[in-house]
Amino acid sequence: LNDLMPDAHRVFLRTLERYVVLGDYCFVHAGIDPKRTTKSLRLTEVAKLRKSLCSVLERGLATGGASDNTYRDFYGGRGGYQNEFLTYGRTGEPCNNCGLALKRIVVGGRGTWVCEKCQK
């Protein structure tokens, strides 16, 4: 896919290639629309996304990861990061930042939730 359409490759997909589970939260924290192309990002936005990625990964590790209905750690316990999700599964609910209703969209065949006001 990268060889076929490198210019049109979405930022979200690039992030998902490396950090599948927490990818969309990086965009929420950075305020970036996951449908944007990599070429559309300004250097300041790239820096913001990098900082967000590091923060989200650190928090995810500190809380034992994000658990859905099936994931368990080595000891059978659940992670705790899902308790801090800002958008996941909250279609129609208000954004914690601005109050606009969150939307579920599909990017690269994967569902993600966005605030169209906060994520540009």
N, C-alpha and C positions, 0 to 999 in steps of 0.2 A: 504494500500500500504506500509506503514512504516513497518508493521509486516511481510509482505511477502518478502521484499527485502531491509532491512535496510542498508546493506553494499553497495549496488549499487545505493542507492538513490542519486540523483544528487544535488549538492550544489544549483543550480538554483531553483530546486523544493522546497528545504527547505526554501529558501528566499521567494519564491512566496507564500508559505503557510501563511506567515505573511504580506508581502508587495507586493501584486499582481502587482500594476501598475508600481512601480518604481524599481522592482527587477532587470531588466536587466541593468539599469544605475549604479547600485551598482557595478556590475561586470566590466563595462566599466571603471569606475573611479578607481577600485582596480586593473585593469589589469589582471583579472582572467577569464579563459575560463569557461563559464557556464556549459559545459559538464563534467567538472571534478567531481569526487566523493568527498564526504566529507573526506574520509580517505586519499586522496591524498594531502590535503592541509597541508602545514607546519604551525607552530604556527605564524610565521611572516605574512603569508598570511591571516590567520584567523583574526589577529589584523588589517590588512589592509582592509579586507572586512568589519569588524565591523565599522571602522572609515569611510569608504566610505558610508555604510548604513546610519549612523548618518548624514553625510553631505548631502546626497541626500534627506533624509526625511526632514531635516531642510530647505533645499532650496525649496523643493516641497511645504511645508507648507507656507513658506514666499512668494511664488509666487501665492498662491491660488490653487495649485494643477495642474495637467495636464488634459487638456480638449481635448477630441476628438470632433467629430461632434455633439455628443448628450449631453455631460455632461454640466450642468450649476449649479452654486451655488445657494444658497437660494434667491439671488436677481436677478437671471437670467444672471449673468455675467460668463465669462469664466475664467479659471485659466490661468496662464502665463508660467508655467514650460515647456509646450510643445515647446515654443520658444527657449529653451535652450537644446533641445534634441541633443545628439551627434551622435546617430546612428539610432534611430527609423525611419523606412521608407526610409532609404538611401541606399538601395541595389545598389551596383556598384559604388557608389560615394566614393571619397577618404576619408580615415580616417583623422580627423583634426590633429592628432598627427604625423602620419608617412606617410600618402599619399596612403597606400595600399587600394585597393577597399574593401568596407564593404560587408559582406555576410549575407544573411538571413538564419538562421537555425531553426530547430524545436527541442525544448527540452521539453520533457514531454507533448507533444501536443500543446505547445505554441510557437509562433514565436518570435524570438529575433534576433537582429543584432549584429554582432561581427566583430572585426578586428583580423584576425588570427595572425598578427605580434605583436600587443600590448597586446593581451589577451592570456596568457599562462596557 
